[in-house]
Amino acid sequence: MAEHALWDFLDTRCRNVILQWVEDERLTKRDRAALNNKIRRLAQMDYALAVQTKLLAGPIYKHVYKLVVHTDRMLRPMLCRGPIDNETEYTFLLGAIEINWKLPRGSKEQAEANREVVLLNPDRRCAHEDIPQ
């Protein structure tokens, strides 16, 4: 199977929400490396296998999934299949950190709202690049 295309949501100021989250949360080099590793695996893996191996969890809310990354903190970037082409791409919608097995209040709903923005305006995303170390 070919690799999935990966996209990142852009906020109203055209900032990449995933790169902004990494900076805002001051993720460590270890966190960033683990995040890049899991994202690369997701791109290479069939959707069903990603869910079966628990790399992807969900849907946790409507069309929103979370990528499961265990490092010093429980990183949970939220994403969707597609939404332009559900078979060949994923779009990262929002970054989150789980604390005591709970996502931040409103994060799932915000991720779904971001997905709906992309459906109406596909230019509100950019190609995903590795997280800078």
mmCIF file of the C-alpha atoms, coordinates in Angstrom:
data_MODEL
# 
_entry.id   MODEL 
# 
loop_
_atom_site.group_PDB 
_atom_site.id 
_atom_site.type_symbol 
_atom_site.label_atom_id 
_atom_site.label_alt_id 
_atom_site.label_comp_id 
_atom_site.label_asym_id 
_atom_site.label_entity_id 
_atom_site.label_seq_id 
_atom_site.pdbx_PDB_ins_code 
_atom_site.Cartn_x 
_atom_site.Cartn_y 
_atom_site.Cartn_z 
_atom_site.occupancy 
_atom_site.B_iso_or_equiv 
_atom_site.pdbx_formal_charge 
_atom_site.auth_seq_id 
_atom_site.auth_comp_id 
_atom_site.auth_asym_id 
_atom_site.auth_atom_id 
_atom_site.pdbx_PDB_model_num 
ATOM 1   C CA . MET A 1 1   ? 0.000   0.000  0.000  1.00 0.00 ? 1   MET A CA 1 
ATOM 2   C CA . ALA A 1 2   ? 1.176   3.532  -0.756 1.00 0.00 ? 2   ALA A CA 1 
ATOM 3   C CA . GLU A 1 3   ? 1.829   5.972  2.039  1.00 0.00 ? 3   GLU A CA 1 
ATOM 4   C CA . HIS A 1 4   ? -1.006  8.165  3.271  1.00 0.00 ? 4   HIS A CA 1 
ATOM 5   C CA . ALA A 1 5   ? -0.675  11.880 2.660  1.00 0.00 ? 5   ALA A CA 1 
ATOM 6   C CA . LEU A 1 6   ? -0.474  13.819 5.926  1.00 0.00 ? 6   LEU A CA 1 
ATOM 7   C CA . TRP A 1 7   ? -1.846  17.320 6.410  1.00 0.00 ? 7   TRP A CA 1 
ATOM 8   C CA . ASP A 1 8   ? -1.908  19.835 9.281  1.00 0.00 ? 8   ASP A CA 1 
ATOM 9   C CA . PHE A 1 9   ? -4.763  22.239 9.978  1.00 0.00 ? 9   PHE A CA 1 
ATOM 10  C CA . LEU A 1 10  ? -4.021  25.969 9.653  1.00 0.00 ? 10  LEU A CA 1 
ATOM 11  C CA . ASP A 1 11  ? -5.630  28.392 12.099 1.00 0.00 ? 11  ASP A CA 1 
ATOM 12  C CA . THR A 1 12  ? -7.192  31.716 11.073 1.00 0.00 ? 12  THR A CA 1 
ATOM 13  C CA . ARG A 1 13  ? -3.709  33.299 10.972 1.00 0.00 ? 13  ARG A CA 1 
ATOM 14  C CA . CYS A 1 14  ? -2.469  30.484 8.690  1.00 0.00 ? 14  CYS A CA 1 
ATOM 15  C CA . ARG A 1 15  ? -0.337  29.003 11.488 1.00 0.00 ? 15  ARG A CA 1 
ATOM 16  C CA . ASN A 1 16  ? 0.176   25.262 11.584 1.00 0.00 ? 16  ASN A CA 1 
ATOM 17  C CA . VAL A 1 17  ? -1.725  24.150 14.715 1.00 0.00 ? 17  VAL A CA 1 
ATOM 18  C CA . ILE A 1 18  ? 0.506   21.117 15.302 1.00 0.00 ? 18  ILE A CA 1 
ATOM 19  C CA . LEU A 1 19  ? 3.779   23.060 15.120 1.00 0.00 ? 19  LEU A CA 1 
ATOM 20  C CA . GLN A 1 20  ? 2.221   25.774 17.296 1.00 0.00 ? 20  GLN A CA 1 
ATOM 21  C CA . TRP A 1 21  ? 1.141   23.161 19.859 1.00 0.00 ? 21  TRP A CA 1 
ATOM 22  C CA . VAL A 1 22  ? 4.640   21.626 19.955 1.00 0.00 ? 22  VAL A CA 1 
ATOM 23  C CA . GLU A 1 23  ? 6.093   25.081 20.653 1.00 0.00 ? 23  GLU A CA 1 
ATOM 24  C CA . ASP A 1 24  ? 3.403   26.157 23.146 1.00 0.00 ? 24  ASP A CA 1 
ATOM 25  C CA . GLU A 1 25  ? 3.736   22.938 25.150 1.00 0.00 ? 25  GLU A CA 1 
ATOM 26  C CA . ARG A 1 26  ? 7.538   23.099 24.986 1.00 0.00 ? 26  ARG A CA 1 
ATOM 27  C CA . LEU A 1 27  ? 7.764   19.447 24.018 1.00 0.00 ? 27  LEU A CA 1 
ATOM 28  C CA . THR A 1 28  ? 11.125  17.874 24.826 1.00 0.00 ? 28  THR A CA 1 
ATOM 29  C CA . LYS A 1 29  ? 13.437  16.385 22.199 1.00 0.00 ? 29  LYS A CA 1 
ATOM 30  C CA . ARG A 1 30  ? 12.289  12.951 23.369 1.00 0.00 ? 30  ARG A CA 1 
ATOM 31  C CA . ASP A 1 31  ? 8.616   13.940 22.968 1.00 0.00 ? 31  ASP A CA 1 
ATOM 32  C CA . ARG A 1 32  ? 9.280   15.362 19.505 1.00 0.00 ? 32  ARG A CA 1 
ATOM 33  C CA . ALA A 1 33  ? 11.195  12.271 18.374 1.00 0.00 ? 33  ALA A CA 1 
ATOM 34  C CA . ALA A 1 34  ? 8.445   9.939  19.614 1.00 0.00 ? 34  ALA A CA 1 
ATOM 35  C CA . LEU A 1 35  ? 5.808   12.084 17.929 1.00 0.00 ? 35  LEU A CA 1 
ATOM 36  C CA . ASN A 1 36  ? 7.658   12.062 14.600 1.00 0.00 ? 36  ASN A CA 1 
ATOM 37  C CA . ASN A 1 37  ? 8.155   8.296  14.852 1.00 0.00 ? 37  ASN A CA 1 
ATOM 38  C CA . LYS A 1 38  ? 4.443   7.600  15.446 1.00 0.00 ? 38  LYS A CA 1 
ATOM 39  C CA . ILE A 1 39  ? 3.375   9.991  12.695 1.00 0.00 ? 39  ILE A CA 1 
ATOM 40  C CA . ARG A 1 40  ? 5.720   8.296  10.204 1.00 0.00 ? 40  ARG A CA 1 
ATOM 41  C CA . ARG A 1 41  ? 4.315   4.889  11.192 1.00 0.00 ? 41  ARG A CA 1 
ATOM 42  C CA . LEU A 1 42  ? 0.773   6.150  10.695 1.00 0.00 ? 42  LEU A CA 1 
ATOM 43  C CA . ALA A 1 43  ? 1.614   7.361  7.175  1.00 0.00 ? 43  ALA A CA 1 
ATOM 44  C CA . GLN A 1 44  ? 2.944   3.909  6.245  1.00 0.00 ? 44  GLN A CA 1 
ATOM 45  C CA . MET A 1 45  ? 0.224   1.813  7.862  1.00 0.00 ? 45  MET A CA 1 
ATOM 46  C CA . ASP A 1 46  ? -3.170  0.723  6.605  1.00 0.00 ? 46  ASP A CA 1 
ATOM 47  C CA . TYR A 1 47  ? -6.009  2.381  8.557  1.00 0.00 ? 47  TYR A CA 1 
ATOM 48  C CA . ALA A 1 48  ? -7.406  -0.911 9.887  1.00 0.00 ? 48  ALA A CA 1 
ATOM 49  C CA . LEU A 1 49  ? -3.976  -1.950 11.152 1.00 0.00 ? 49  LEU A CA 1 
ATOM 50  C CA . ALA A 1 50  ? -3.422  1.437  12.791 1.00 0.00 ? 50  ALA A CA 1 
ATOM 51  C CA . VAL A 1 51  ? -6.656  0.971  14.764 1.00 0.00 ? 51  VAL A CA 1 
ATOM 52  C CA . GLN A 1 52  ? -5.996  -2.723 15.480 1.00 0.00 ? 52  GLN A CA 1 
ATOM 53  C CA . THR A 1 53  ? -2.497  -2.005 16.869 1.00 0.00 ? 53  THR A CA 1 
ATOM 54  C CA . LYS A 1 54  ? -3.891  0.911  18.915 1.00 0.00 ? 54  LYS A CA 1 
ATOM 55  C CA . LEU A 1 55  ? -1.696  3.467  17.172 1.00 0.00 ? 55  LEU A CA 1 
ATOM 56  C CA . LEU A 1 56  ? -4.975  5.246  16.421 1.00 0.00 ? 56  LEU A CA 1 
ATOM 57  C CA . ALA A 1 57  ? -7.826  5.378  18.938 1.00 0.00 ? 57  ALA A CA 1 
ATOM 58  C CA . GLY A 1 58  ? -11.360 6.241  18.003 1.00 0.00 ? 58  GLY A CA 1 
ATOM 59  C CA . PRO A 1 59  ? -13.316 7.717  16.624 1.00 0.00 ? 59  PRO A CA 1 
ATOM 60  C CA . ILE A 1 60  ? -13.371 9.501  19.983 1.00 0.00 ? 60  ILE A CA 1 
ATOM 61  C CA . TYR A 1 61  ? -15.873 12.132 18.803 1.00 0.00 ? 61  TYR A CA 1 
ATOM 62  C CA . LYS A 1 62  ? -17.761 12.156 15.493 1.00 0.00 ? 62  LYS A CA 1 
ATOM 63  C CA . HIS A 1 63  ? -14.932 11.865 12.892 1.00 0.00 ? 63  HIS A CA 1 
ATOM 64  C CA . VAL A 1 64  ? -12.060 12.612 15.300 1.00 0.00 ? 64  VAL A CA 1 
ATOM 65  C CA . TYR A 1 65  ? -9.350  10.093 16.210 1.00 0.00 ? 65  TYR A CA 1 
ATOM 66  C CA . LYS A 1 66  ? -6.353  10.476 18.471 1.00 0.00 ? 66  LYS A CA 1 
ATOM 67  C CA . LEU A 1 67  ? -2.814  9.309  17.788 1.00 0.00 ? 67  LEU A CA 1 
ATOM 68  C CA . VAL A 1 68  ? -1.496  7.520  20.876 1.00 0.00 ? 68  VAL A CA 1 
ATOM 69  C CA . VAL A 1 69  ? 2.028   8.651  21.797 1.00 0.00 ? 69  VAL A CA 1 
ATOM 70  C CA . HIS A 1 70  ? 3.454   7.627  25.193 1.00 0.00 ? 70  HIS A CA 1 
ATOM 71  C CA . THR A 1 71  ? 6.444   9.708  26.247 1.00 0.00 ? 71  THR A CA 1 
ATOM 72  C CA . ASP A 1 72  ? 7.105   11.851 29.306 1.00 0.00 ? 72  ASP A CA 1 
ATOM 73  C CA . ARG A 1 73  ? 3.550   13.094 28.755 1.00 0.00 ? 73  ARG A CA 1 
ATOM 74  C CA . MET A 1 74  ? 0.592   11.449 27.037 1.00 0.00 ? 74  MET A CA 1 
ATOM 75  C CA . LEU A 1 75  ? 0.627   13.218 23.663 1.00 0.00 ? 75  LEU A CA 1 
ATOM 76  C CA . ARG A 1 76  ? -2.653  12.936 21.772 1.00 0.00 ? 76  ARG A CA 1 
ATOM 77  C CA . PRO A 1 77  ? -2.642  14.800 18.479 1.00 0.00 ? 77  PRO A CA 1 
ATOM 78  C CA . MET A 1 78  ? -6.182  14.639 17.114 1.00 0.00 ? 78  MET A CA 1 
ATOM 79  C CA . LEU A 1 79  ? -6.834  13.902 13.476 1.00 0.00 ? 79  LEU A CA 1 
ATOM 80  C CA . CYS A 1 80  ? -9.365  12.659 10.967 1.00 0.00 ? 80  CYS A CA 1 
ATOM 81  C CA . ARG A 1 81  ? -9.304  10.448 7.932  1.00 0.00 ? 81  ARG A CA 1 
ATOM 82  C CA . GLY A 1 82  ? -9.388  12.681 4.900  1.00 0.00 ? 82  GLY A CA 1 
ATOM 83  C CA . PRO A 1 83  ? -11.496 14.719 5.030  1.00 0.00 ? 83  PRO A CA 1 
ATOM 84  C CA . ILE A 1 84  ? -11.038 15.389 1.304  1.00 0.00 ? 84  ILE A CA 1 
ATOM 85  C CA . ASP A 1 85  ? -10.033 11.788 0.474  1.00 0.00 ? 85  ASP A CA 1 
ATOM 86  C CA . ASN A 1 86  ? -10.760 9.420  3.360  1.00 0.00 ? 86  ASN A CA 1 
ATOM 87  C CA . GLU A 1 87  ? -8.823  6.525  1.823  1.00 0.00 ? 87  GLU A CA 1 
ATOM 88  C CA . THR A 1 88  ? -5.466  8.187  1.158  1.00 0.00 ? 88  THR A CA 1 
ATOM 89  C CA . GLU A 1 89  ? -4.939  10.953 3.708  1.00 0.00 ? 89  GLU A CA 1 
ATOM 90  C CA . TYR A 1 90  ? -5.080  12.065 7.321  1.00 0.00 ? 90  TYR A CA 1 
ATOM 91  C CA . THR A 1 91  ? -5.380  15.622 8.582  1.00 0.00 ? 91  THR A CA 1 
ATOM 92  C CA . PHE A 1 92  ? -4.032  16.595 12.002 1.00 0.00 ? 92  PHE A CA 1 
ATOM 93  C CA . LEU A 1 93  ? -6.615  18.927 13.517 1.00 0.00 ? 93  LEU A CA 1 
ATOM 94  C CA . LEU A 1 94  ? -5.401  19.797 17.005 1.00 0.00 ? 94  LEU A CA 1 
ATOM 95  C CA . GLY A 1 95  ? -2.724  18.877 19.511 1.00 0.00 ? 95  GLY A CA 1 
ATOM 96  C CA . ALA A 1 96  ? -3.631  17.741 23.019 1.00 0.00 ? 96  ALA A CA 1 
ATOM 97  C CA . ILE A 1 97  ? -2.065  16.175 26.089 1.00 0.00 ? 97  ILE A CA 1 
ATOM 98  C CA . GLU A 1 98  ? -4.066  13.683 28.114 1.00 0.00 ? 98  GLU A CA 1 
ATOM 99  C CA . ILE A 1 99  ? -3.900  14.036 31.890 1.00 0.00 ? 99  ILE A CA 1 
ATOM 100 C CA . ASN A 1 100 ? -5.400  11.272 34.041 1.00 0.00 ? 100 ASN A CA 1 
ATOM 101 C CA . TRP A 1 101 ? -6.824  9.682  30.871 1.00 0.00 ? 101 TRP A CA 1 
ATOM 102 C CA . LYS A 1 102 ? -8.757  12.859 30.028 1.00 0.00 ? 102 LYS A CA 1 
ATOM 103 C CA . LEU A 1 103 ? -8.335  15.213 27.098 1.00 0.00 ? 103 LEU A CA 1 
ATOM 104 C CA . PRO A 1 104 ? -8.605  18.965 27.712 1.00 0.00 ? 104 PRO A CA 1 
ATOM 105 C CA . ARG A 1 105 ? -12.220 20.159 27.920 1.00 0.00 ? 105 ARG A CA 1 
ATOM 106 C CA . GLY A 1 106 ? -13.581 21.101 24.497 1.00 0.00 ? 106 GLY A CA 1 
ATOM 107 C CA . SER A 1 107 ? -10.628 19.721 22.530 1.00 0.00 ? 107 SER A CA 1 
ATOM 108 C CA . LYS A 1 108 ? -12.586 16.965 20.754 1.00 0.00 ? 108 LYS A CA 1 
ATOM 109 C CA . GLU A 1 109 ? -15.259 19.437 19.711 1.00 0.00 ? 109 GLU A CA 1 
ATOM 110 C CA . GLN A 1 110 ? -12.629 21.929 18.505 1.00 0.00 ? 110 GLN A CA 1 
ATOM 111 C CA . ALA A 1 111 ? -10.940 19.206 16.456 1.00 0.00 ? 111 ALA A CA 1 
ATOM 112 C CA . GLU A 1 112 ? -14.270 18.361 14.790 1.00 0.00 ? 112 GLU A CA 1 
ATOM 113 C CA . ALA A 1 113 ? -14.914 22.063 14.117 1.00 0.00 ? 113 ALA A CA 1 
ATOM 114 C CA . ASN A 1 114 ? -11.475 22.306 12.475 1.00 0.00 ? 114 ASN A CA 1 
ATOM 115 C CA . ARG A 1 115 ? -12.346 19.282 10.313 1.00 0.00 ? 115 ARG A CA 1 
ATOM 116 C CA . GLU A 1 116 ? -15.532 20.996 9.173  1.00 0.00 ? 116 GLU A CA 1 
ATOM 117 C CA . VAL A 1 117 ? -13.497 24.098 8.230  1.00 0.00 ? 117 VAL A CA 1 
ATOM 118 C CA . VAL A 1 118 ? -11.254 21.935 6.012  1.00 0.00 ? 118 VAL A CA 1 
ATOM 119 C CA . LEU A 1 119 ? -14.291 20.400 4.315  1.00 0.00 ? 119 LEU A CA 1 
ATOM 120 C CA . LEU A 1 120 ? -15.490 23.881 3.358  1.00 0.00 ? 120 LEU A CA 1 
ATOM 121 C CA . ASN A 1 121 ? -12.024 25.283 2.643  1.00 0.00 ? 121 ASN A CA 1 
ATOM 122 C CA . PRO A 1 122 ? -9.317  22.708 1.782  1.00 0.00 ? 122 PRO A CA 1 
ATOM 123 C CA . ASP A 1 123 ? -6.733  25.530 1.685  1.00 0.00 ? 123 ASP A CA 1 
ATOM 124 C CA . ARG A 1 124 ? -6.912  25.699 5.499  1.00 0.00 ? 124 ARG A CA 1 
ATOM 125 C CA . ARG A 1 125 ? -4.331  22.913 5.753  1.00 0.00 ? 125 ARG A CA 1 
ATOM 126 C CA . CYS A 1 126 ? -0.754  22.359 4.672  1.00 0.00 ? 126 CYS A CA 1 
ATOM 127 C CA . ALA A 1 127 ? 1.395   19.311 4.013  1.00 0.00 ? 127 ALA A CA 1 
ATOM 128 C CA . HIS A 1 128 ? 2.706   17.845 7.262  1.00 0.00 ? 128 HIS A CA 1 
ATOM 129 C CA . GLU A 1 129 ? 6.438   18.085 7.873  1.00 0.00 ? 129 GLU A CA 1 
ATOM 130 C CA . ASP A 1 130 ? 8.489   16.427 10.596 1.00 0.00 ? 130 ASP A CA 1 
ATOM 131 C CA . ILE A 1 131 ? 8.412   18.194 13.942 1.00 0.00 ? 131 ILE A CA 1 
ATOM 132 C CA . PRO A 1 132 ? 11.706  20.130 14.355 1.00 0.00 ? 132 PRO A CA 1 
ATOM 133 C CA . GLN A 1 133 ? 14.022  18.594 16.929 1.00 0.00 ? 133 GLN A CA 1 
# 
